[in-house]
Amino acid sequence: MSSFSLQDKTILITGASSGIGRSCSVECSNNGAAALILIARNEEELQKTVMMLAPATKVETIIADITHCENLEELIAEKVDIVGKISGFIHCAGIEKTLPLKKHTPQLYNDIFAVNVISGFEIAKILSLKKYKNEKSSFVFISSVAGMVGEIGKTAYSASKGAVVSGARSLAMELSRSNIRVNSVSPAMVNTPILEKMFDNIGEEASQEILKKHPLGIGEPEDVANACVFLLSDAAKWVTGSNLVIDGGYSAQ
Ligand SMILES: NC(=O)c1ccc[n+]([C@@H]2O[C@H](COP(=O)([O-])OP(=O)(O)OC[C@H]3O[C@@H](n4cnc5c(N)ncnc54)[C@H](OP(=O)(O)O)[C@@H]3O)[C@@H](O)[C@H]2O)c1
């Protein structure tokens, strides 16, 4: 078996109803994952992801708002009983808002941090418990180049993505004793609904400026998903506490 294979692994993915999370689900399945537990709010869109998976992959879904779900541990426990203990987690659920500072409010920071940061680390807390985790596990948090490079209108979003990288690094230290590796992935612009919404919001001229800053053009969801598959696989068994930048050269300038 290739060390890049996800054979025998059960992987939980948030944000699986769209964009990068959907692509992560498909690529985990294509790379031999035994089972997937997929989480999102939109049942219809999540079902579309399920239809894209290889028939051999067992799949369970959880329809939930991860920011308002008091029984999330119970729901995850039920699914673990069915498909087995977890050996991988990708936190893809995220929201993005591009707004001038004068439009930033405490509520905006709260909303963005609730999905992008707190929910991911709370799920990691559940998945680090012995009763749910396999002997070895790997957690991947989707951050963004916005966590490293300044962008106008992104104060709250960038702050949340910086928090993802630094939180994941500390989690890597804390969970190494439990045989859990923790890493983040920082993409630049990727062709997904979140990007379409942002381009609608900032207008044609600003969108073109952003596109010009990507030497290899904007990315496709599978460019990010492939990096996640690597980090989940045993090929990355010595990789923890790192932030893998997948940005078509955006931050190299
Ligand atoms: N696309 C880019 O250019 C880009 C670049 C850098 C980083 N990222 C990051 O990559 C991640 C995925 O982005 P994407 O482009 O794939 O976005 P997307 O297509 O808009 O997908 C976002 C996903 O998050 C889920 N989600 C949002 N709020 C949720 C909540 N409260 N509870 C449960 N699920 C929730 C959505 O599912 P439901 O609506 O069904 O709940 C959806 O599946 C995000 O963290 C984003 O910040 C994206």
Residues whose N, C-alpha, C, O or C-beta is under 5 A from the ligand:
A	BS01	LIG	G15 A16 S17 S18 G19 I20 G21 A40 R41 N42 A64 D65 I66 T67 C92 A93 G94 I95 V115 I142 S143 S144 P187 A188 M189 V190 T192 P193 I194 L195
